[in-house]
């Protein structure tokens, strides 16, 4: 009960961040607080959908968006990927680099909000969005992906707002429209163990997508 109360207070602080004159600073503080605490709010293992989708693929350059403590970035690096990631929380980034040193892995990290991040042009073979997918960044994401590059998304379905104080989430088939320029390789709407919000039950309704930026057709093709 104490853990749930702490989580509700944390959720309220994230909501309040969007309503303050300096939401980025409030968001940073909210996440610094949770990463500094001992709250068992999120999984420390790599995202299961990402592991399932990426295992066996040829490594390339990967970007982990809002990487937190680096669970996904570290797994990708262990599989031979060249990995960069960013987050608004300096506490999370420090923890990610410490864990990378322990494991003998190298990851490039930045403390920066997504609005200020330099996504680059045709730079990434994979971009990972785990429980954070800012739609206003999509034009930059498209430009940042190499032709044939992948984006991987996992987040809550909007139905879960009834048990999660933060609310939000994706409606039925919403990501098909959001990602209409991409080739959808895998789409899942499932009841499964969530990475975030562990106190809200063993499983929750999740939406998962693996999508590919189309490669240009060879000359002469129609």
Rosetta silent file (secondary structure, phi, psi, omega in degrees, C-alpha in Angstrom):
SEQUENCE: XXXXXXXXXXXXXXXXXXXXXXXXXXXXXXXXXXXXXXXXXXXXXXXXXXXXXXXXXXXXXXXXXXXXXXXXXXXXXXXXXXXXXXXXXXXXXXXXXXXXXXXXXXXXXXXXXXXXXXXXXXXXXXXXXXXXXXXXXXXXXXXXXXXXXXXXXXXXXXXXXXXXXXXXXXXXXXXXXXXXXXXXXXXXXXXXXXXXXXXXXXXXXXXXXXXXXXXXXXXXXX
SCORE:     score description
SCORE:     0.000 S_00000001
   1 L     0.000  -39.303  178.206    0.000    0.000    0.000 S_00000001
   2 H   -63.961  -40.421  179.095    2.889    2.341    0.800 S_00000001
   3 H   -64.539  -42.995  179.756    4.473    1.587   -2.576 S_00000001
   4 H   -62.801  -39.700  179.169    1.224    2.268   -4.406 S_00000001
   5 H   -63.279  -41.931  177.846    0.829    5.594   -2.571 S_00000001
   6 H   -62.993  -40.176 -178.747    4.361    6.612   -3.589 S_00000001
   7 H   -67.413  -38.579  177.512    3.663    5.671   -7.179 S_00000001
   8 H   -63.251  -41.377  177.259    0.460    7.703   -7.258 S_00000001
   9 H   -63.399  -40.169  177.560    2.373   10.718   -5.928 S_00000001
  10 H   -62.947  -44.719  179.852    5.034   10.185   -8.603 S_00000001
  11 H   -60.355  -40.222  179.000    2.362    9.941  -11.301 S_00000001
  12 H   -63.387  -36.558 -179.453    0.828   13.174  -10.064 S_00000001
  13 H   -68.732  -35.293  176.854    4.200   14.911  -10.307 S_00000001
  14 H   -66.470  -43.123  177.560    4.598   13.829  -13.939 S_00000001
  15 H   -61.915  -40.876 -178.420    1.120   15.156  -14.745 S_00000001
  16 H   -65.686  -28.764 -177.869    1.892   18.419  -12.976 S_00000001
  17 H   -58.772  -36.697 -178.179    5.054   18.864  -15.060 S_00000001
  18 L   -72.012  -11.299 -174.939    2.982   19.473  -18.178 S_00000001
  19 L  -111.483    9.408 -177.884    1.118   22.292  -16.427 S_00000001
  20 L  -104.700  160.940  179.302    4.077   24.274  -15.072 S_00000001
  21 L   -61.509  -27.596  179.722    5.998   27.172  -16.657 S_00000001
  22 L  -126.022   74.461 -174.165    9.084   24.943  -16.951 S_00000001
  23 H   -63.767  -32.090 -179.414    7.726   21.450  -17.689 S_00000001
  24 H   -64.581  -40.552  179.021   11.103   20.033  -18.762 S_00000001
  25 H   -68.542  -39.465  177.930   12.660   20.886  -15.407 S_00000001
  26 H   -65.865  -39.064  177.957    9.688   19.448  -13.537 S_00000001
  27 H   -64.265  -44.033  178.006    9.848   16.289  -15.633 S_00000001
  28 H   -57.312  -47.498 -178.609   13.565   15.935  -14.934 S_00000001
  29 H   -62.521  -40.779 -179.773   12.997   16.262  -11.214 S_00000001
  30 H   -61.002  -44.461 -179.113   10.145   13.736  -11.261 S_00000001
  31 H   -75.387  -34.669  173.694   12.277   11.126  -12.990 S_00000001
  32 H   -57.225  -42.059 -179.067   15.356   11.910  -10.908 S_00000001
  33 H   -62.461  -44.511 -176.571   13.259   11.214   -7.827 S_00000001
  34 H   -72.644  -36.615  178.691   12.025    7.849   -9.030 S_00000001
  35 H   -72.462  -22.399  177.358   15.445    6.695  -10.290 S_00000001
  36 H   -84.096  -16.056 -176.043   16.968    7.736   -6.957 S_00000001
  37 L   -87.451  176.497  176.681   14.380    5.812   -4.959 S_00000001
  38 L  -104.348   19.126 -178.033   14.109    2.112   -4.208 S_00000001
  39 L   -68.923  131.993  178.374   10.605    1.892   -5.664 S_00000001
  40 L   -88.847   73.193 -174.120    9.967   -1.266   -7.682 S_00000001
  41 L   -97.543  -30.095 -173.396    8.034    0.590  -10.377 S_00000001
  42 E  -137.658  161.011  179.018    9.625   -0.691  -13.576 S_00000001
  43 L   -73.476  143.382  175.152   11.441   -3.692  -14.973 S_00000001
  44 L   -99.009    0.116  176.890   15.228   -3.662  -14.964 S_00000001
  45 L   -90.390  156.049  176.407   15.351   -6.251  -17.743 S_00000001
  46 L   -59.458  147.997 -179.847   15.489   -5.379  -21.437 S_00000001
  47 L   -56.782  126.400 -173.548   12.096   -4.960  -23.062 S_00000001
  48 H   -64.349  -38.431  178.160   10.859   -8.440  -23.971 S_00000001
  49 H   -64.082  -43.360  177.873    9.286   -7.359  -27.271 S_00000001
  50 H   -60.560  -46.166 -179.993   12.530   -5.684  -28.337 S_00000001
  51 H   -58.771  -43.738 -178.222   14.561   -8.769  -27.460 S_00000001
  52 H   -66.296  -38.757 -176.426   12.170  -10.974  -29.424 S_00000001
  53 H   -79.454  -30.291 -171.323   12.141   -8.691  -32.480 S_00000001
  54 H   -99.509  -22.870  179.209   15.848   -7.824  -32.633 S_00000001
  55 L   -54.969  128.807  178.240   17.513  -11.114  -31.670 S_00000001
  56 L    90.766  -11.321  177.437   19.298  -12.509  -34.713 S_00000001
  57 L   -79.483  151.034  179.150   19.222   -9.292  -36.734 S_00000001
  58 L   -65.105  126.392 -179.409   22.460   -7.870  -38.069 S_00000001
  59 L   -65.274  150.293  175.799   23.728   -5.220  -35.608 S_00000001
  60 L  -149.145 -141.687  178.149   23.976   -1.622  -36.699 S_00000001
  61 E  -100.609  126.937 -176.588   23.536    1.795  -35.093 S_00000001
  62 E  -123.393  145.851  176.353   20.732    2.026  -32.534 S_00000001
  63 E  -121.293  127.868  177.742   19.169    4.923  -30.639 S_00000001
  64 E  -105.901  109.386 -175.353   17.344    4.394  -27.325 S_00000001
  65 E   -86.154  132.982 -175.995   14.913    7.281  -26.756 S_00000001
  66 L    51.125   60.510 -166.180   14.203    8.229  -23.125 S_00000001
  67 L   -74.152  -14.992 -178.355   16.546    5.419  -22.160 S_00000001
  68 L    59.527 -133.320 -178.058   16.235    5.676  -18.380 S_00000001
  69 L   -82.005    4.580  169.587   18.783    3.460  -16.656 S_00000001
  70 L    90.011   16.983 -176.064   19.765    1.911  -19.950 S_00000001
  71 H   -58.430  -39.716 -179.541   18.240   -1.559  -19.768 S_00000001
  72 H   -79.172  -40.825  178.587   17.496   -1.611  -23.513 S_00000001
  73 H   -61.056  -41.933 -179.123   20.651    0.210  -24.601 S_00000001
  74 H   -66.763  -38.768  177.713   22.822   -2.172  -22.593 S_00000001
  75 H   -64.503  -44.571  179.225   21.152   -5.233  -24.094 S_00000001
  76 H   -60.751  -43.013  178.429   21.620   -3.901  -27.616 S_00000001
  77 H   -61.757  -36.413  179.334   25.286   -3.137  -26.905 S_00000001
  78 H   -68.043  -19.340  179.146   25.749   -6.690  -25.612 S_00000001
  79 L   -95.443    6.677  176.421   24.440   -7.944  -28.980 S_00000001
  80 L    97.397    3.511  178.530   27.029   -5.974  -30.938 S_00000001
  81 L   -77.631  147.716  168.940   25.029   -2.853  -31.724 S_00000001
  82 E   -87.248  116.250 -164.740   26.624    0.600  -31.629 S_00000001
  83 E  -121.381  135.873  168.852   24.266    2.329  -29.214 S_00000001
  84 E  -126.448  154.490  178.023   23.428    5.881  -28.236 S_00000001
  85 E  -156.807  161.604  177.743   20.671    7.015  -25.932 S_00000001
  86 E  -145.623  159.820 -179.656   19.351   10.060  -24.159 S_00000001
  87 E  -159.418  158.568  177.461   17.110   10.969  -21.248 S_00000001
  88 L   -80.188  -14.083 -174.347   16.099   14.059  -19.288 S_00000001
  89 L   -97.127  112.975  175.025   17.295   12.491  -16.024 S_00000001
  90 H   -64.597  -29.448  177.209   21.010   12.856  -15.176 S_00000001
  91 H   -62.346  -45.576  179.868   20.481   10.343  -12.363 S_00000001
  92 H   -63.748  -43.670 -178.351   19.323    7.715  -14.850 S_00000001
  93 H   -64.758  -39.804  177.231   22.163    8.406  -17.273 S_00000001
  94 H   -61.949  -41.926  178.934   24.761    8.146  -14.506 S_00000001
  95 H   -65.924  -38.238  178.388   23.318    4.790  -13.457 S_00000001
  96 H   -63.308  -43.320 -179.429   23.325    3.573  -17.068 S_00000001
  97 H   -69.080  -35.570  176.982   26.994    4.439  -17.532 S_00000001
  98 H   -63.785  -42.311  179.640   27.949    2.791  -14.241 S_00000001
  99 H   -68.180  -36.178  176.820   26.201   -0.413  -15.291 S_00000001
 100 H   -61.732  -41.219  178.694   27.855   -0.260  -18.707 S_00000001
 101 H   -64.245  -41.294  178.638   31.258   -0.069  -17.019 S_00000001
 102 H   -60.710  -40.481 -176.701   30.418   -3.045  -14.809 S_00000001
 103 H   -86.639   -5.355 -178.417   29.441   -5.099  -17.877 S_00000001
 104 L    71.571   33.781 -179.004   32.352   -3.899  -19.992 S_00000001
 105 L  -112.892  159.071  178.130   30.048   -2.298  -22.560 S_00000001
 106 L  -119.512  124.710  173.270   30.189    1.041  -24.327 S_00000001
 107 L  -133.463  145.013  176.941   27.147    3.262  -24.840 S_00000001
 108 E   -95.907  129.334 -175.231   26.989    6.915  -25.823 S_00000001
 109 E  -131.364  154.347  177.018   24.624    8.927  -23.632 S_00000001
 110 E  -140.708  143.155  171.444   23.238   12.443  -23.393 S_00000001
 111 E   -99.503  103.463 -173.356   21.174   14.286  -20.796 S_00000001
 112 L  -165.714  144.776  172.864   18.770   16.210  -22.998 S_00000001
 113 L   -74.375  156.029 -175.495   15.041   16.462  -23.771 S_00000001
 114 L   -62.989  -27.344 -178.930   13.915   14.989  -27.076 S_00000001
 115 L   -65.686  -26.138 -177.090   12.987   18.443  -28.397 S_00000001
 116 L  -104.209   -5.257 -177.776   16.643   19.512  -28.271 S_00000001
 117 L   -70.884  140.598  175.513   18.265   16.243  -29.319 S_00000001
 118 L   -87.847   99.993 -175.441   20.103   16.183  -32.666 S_00000001
 119 L   -71.492  -26.745 -179.924   18.493   13.155  -34.337 S_00000001
 120 L    83.690 -178.813 -179.214   20.737   13.390  -37.402 S_00000001
 121 L  -125.677  125.661  178.680   20.021   12.384  -40.993 S_00000001
 122 L    46.536   49.332 -170.861   19.937    8.771  -42.227 S_00000001
 123 L  -106.470  -30.764 -167.775   21.957    7.827  -39.140 S_00000001
 124 E  -114.649  140.248  172.401   20.165    4.985  -37.351 S_00000001
 125 E   -88.444  -20.560 -178.649   19.315    1.393  -38.239 S_00000001
 126 E  -151.504  133.571  171.744   17.032    1.103  -35.189 S_00000001
 127 E  -125.557  126.890 -174.972   15.246    3.584  -32.939 S_00000001
 128 E  -106.802  128.505  175.255   13.612    2.248  -29.764 S_00000001
 129 E  -121.426   99.915 -179.035   10.623    3.905  -28.067 S_00000001
 130 E  -108.476  103.761 -179.812    9.756    2.061  -24.871 S_00000001
 131 L    61.024   28.274  171.891    6.816    3.694  -23.066 S_00000001
 132 L  -161.623  111.981 -175.273    7.707    7.079  -24.527 S_00000001
 133 L  -143.197   85.560 -176.991    6.775    7.974  -28.108 S_00000001
 134 L   -75.161  112.386 -175.353    6.481   11.727  -28.821 S_00000001
 135 H   -64.729  -28.120 -179.254    4.459   12.082  -32.014 S_00000001
 136 H   -71.131   -9.690  177.244    5.730   15.600  -32.661 S_00000001
 137 H   -91.499   -3.755 -172.598    9.208   14.139  -33.171 S_00000001
 138 H   -58.201  -39.644  176.700    8.088   11.841  -36.009 S_00000001
 139 H   -59.412  -39.721  177.604    9.346   14.036  -38.885 S_00000001
 140 H   -69.471  -36.023  178.940   12.817   14.043  -37.310 S_00000001
 141 H   -62.929  -44.266  179.460   12.591   10.299  -36.647 S_00000001
 142 H   -59.630  -47.121 -179.645   11.806    9.620  -40.304 S_00000001
 143 H   -65.886  -32.603 -175.445   14.782   11.705  -41.455 S_00000001
 144 H   -74.726  -26.271 -179.768   17.049   10.137  -38.826 S_00000001
 145 E   -75.959  141.718  168.769   16.384    6.550  -39.934 S_00000001
 146 E   -70.889  154.326  172.015   18.388    4.980  -42.706 S_00000001
 147 E   -56.040  130.217 -175.625   16.331    3.560  -45.583 S_00000001
 148 E    87.141   -3.325  179.876   15.214    0.152  -44.371 S_00000001
 149 E   -70.758  161.258 -173.184   15.738    1.211  -40.750 S_00000001
 150 E  -114.250  145.732  163.346   13.402    0.078  -37.979 S_00000001
 151 E  -119.595  139.977 -179.383   11.450    1.753  -35.232 S_00000001
 152 E  -122.017  126.727 -175.109   10.232   -0.289  -32.306 S_00000001
 153 E  -128.152  134.621  167.333    7.433    1.016  -30.097 S_00000001
 154 E  -137.608  136.429  176.735    5.796   -0.330  -26.951 S_00000001
 155 E  -161.277  177.440 -179.218    3.289    1.499  -24.779 S_00000001
 156 E   -78.741  147.266  167.844    0.021    1.156  -22.900 S_00000001
 157 E   -74.306  151.453 -177.946   -3.358    0.891  -24.561 S_00000001
 158 H   -62.200  -23.792  178.006   -5.676    3.754  -23.598 S_00000001
 159 H   -58.955  -25.984 -175.927   -7.944    1.255  -21.805 S_00000001
 160 H   -75.658   -7.910  179.098   -5.332    0.995  -19.063 S_00000001
 161 H   -60.151  -21.998 -179.844   -5.946    4.612  -17.999 S_00000001
 162 H   -69.622  -19.080  179.272   -8.645    3.280  -15.673 S_00000001
 163 L  -118.304   -5.879  179.692   -5.937    1.675  -13.493 S_00000001
 164 L  -115.036  120.192 -178.079   -2.982    4.006  -14.179 S_00000001
 165 L   -60.117  -25.958 -177.800   -3.146    7.544  -12.710 S_00000001
 166 L   -68.396  -30.880 -178.303   -0.984    8.927  -15.536 S_00000001
 167 L    73.728 -157.999  179.817   -3.637    8.106  -18.151 S_00000001
 168 L    76.211 -160.684 -178.949   -2.906    8.362  -21.866 S_00000001
 169 L   108.223  171.083 -175.357   -2.109    5.401  -24.092 S_00000001
 170 E   -97.126  137.195  175.560   -2.897    4.343  -27.658 S_00000001
 171 L   -78.167  170.335  178.123   -6.409    3.766  -28.971 S_00000001
 172 L   -52.218  123.673  173.707   -7.370    0.754  -31.099 S_00000001
 173 L    61.122   14.523 -179.153   -5.222    0.736  -34.267 S_00000001
 174 H   -59.023  -40.801 -175.007   -4.022    4.304  -33.609 S_00000001
 175 H   -70.083  -20.218  173.430   -0.420    3.490  -34.462 S_00000001
 176 H   -62.233  -39.337  179.227   -1.399    2.253  -37.917 S_00000001
 177 H   -75.456  -43.546 -179.607   -2.422    5.820  -38.709 S_00000001
 178 H   -59.780  -36.987 -175.809    0.472    7.445  -36.858 S_00000001
 179 L  -107.328   33.702 -174.088    2.958    5.250  -38.739 S_00000001
 180 L   -64.418  -21.971  178.643    1.160    5.215  -42.091 S_00000001
 181 L   -80.176  -11.984 -176.753    4.351    6.135  -43.970 S_00000001
 182 L   -97.091  162.585  168.875    6.091    3.043  -42.604 S_00000001
 183 E   -89.189  116.065  179.806    5.828   -0.623  -43.478 S_00000001
 184 E   -79.780  114.152  179.989    4.292   -2.305  -40.424 S_00000001
 185 E   -87.591  -41.966 -179.019    6.181   -5.545  -39.854 S_00000001
 186 E  -141.584  133.342  174.019    4.637   -6.555  -36.518 S_00000001
 187 E  -134.071  127.412  178.792    1.629   -5.147  -34.635 S_00000001
 188 E  -130.584  136.447  171.644    0.466   -6.543  -31.293 S_00000001
 189 E  -126.916   98.840 -165.490   -2.383   -5.521  -28.995 S_00000001
 190 E  -136.137  158.989  168.395   -1.949   -7.903  -26.081 S_00000001
 191 E   -93.921  115.879 -174.723   -2.397   -8.489  -22.374 S_00000001
 192 E  -156.247  172.358  178.494    1.138   -8.993  -21.062 S_00000001
 193 L   -67.592  127.582 -177.594    3.601   -8.041  -18.352 S_00000001
 194 L   -90.582  155.330  176.412    4.339   -4.329  -18.570 S_00000001
 195 L   -79.261  -35.293 -178.589    7.733   -2.650  -18.133 S_00000001
 196 E  -113.166  152.383  177.115    6.291    0.322  -16.235 S_00000001
 197 L    75.814   38.341 -177.296    3.663    0.439  -13.507 S_00000001
 198 H   -57.697  -33.451  179.102    4.417   -2.927  -11.946 S_00000001
 199 H   -66.790  -11.478 -177.106    2.291   -2.184   -8.842 S_00000001
 200 H   -90.470   22.081  176.039   -0.802   -1.936  -11.075 S_00000001
 201 L   122.740  160.883 -178.042   -0.998   -5.665  -11.656 S_00000001
 202 L   -67.771  -32.371  179.639    0.987   -8.555  -13.074 S_00000001
 203 L  -137.372  168.219  176.623   -0.108   -7.730  -16.630 S_00000001
 204 E  -156.112  169.719 -178.630   -1.720   -4.908  -18.575 S_00000001
 205 E   -83.855  122.342 -174.823   -2.928   -4.169  -22.096 S_00000001
 206 E  -120.845  149.561  172.442    0.020   -3.207  -24.294 S_00000001
 207 E  -114.924  131.426 -176.295    0.435   -2.009  -27.875 S_00000001
 208 E  -133.563  138.863 -178.993    3.601   -3.044  -29.697 S_00000001
 209 E  -141.644  137.588  165.126    4.871   -2.194  -33.164 S_00000001
 210 E  -119.574  119.453 -175.665    7.899   -2.958  -35.274 S_00000001
 211 E  -130.610  155.870 -174.329    7.890   -0.763  -38.381 S_00000001
 212 E  -126.204  134.162  170.452   10.323   -0.139  -41.213 S_00000001
 213 L   -70.612  125.439 -176.242   11.179    2.943  -43.222 S_00000001
 214 L   -63.639  141.361  174.887   10.665    1.923  -46.808 S_00000001
 215 L   -84.676  145.875  178.756   13.737    1.650  -48.978 S_00000001
 216 L   -63.209  143.886  179.491   13.640    3.550  -52.277 S_00000001
 217 L   -70.662  144.106  177.105   12.688    1.435  -55.262 S_00000001
 218 L   -58.837  152.604  179.325   15.502    0.599  -57.689 S_00000001
 219 L   -55.703  134.277  179.907   15.655    2.753  -60.790 S_00000001
 220 L    94.175  -13.428  179.155   13.157    1.632  -63.392 S_00000001
 221 L   -81.276  148.142  176.395   10.775   -0.004  -60.913 S_00000001
 222 L  -127.284    0.000    0.000    7.142    1.080  -60.804 S_00000001
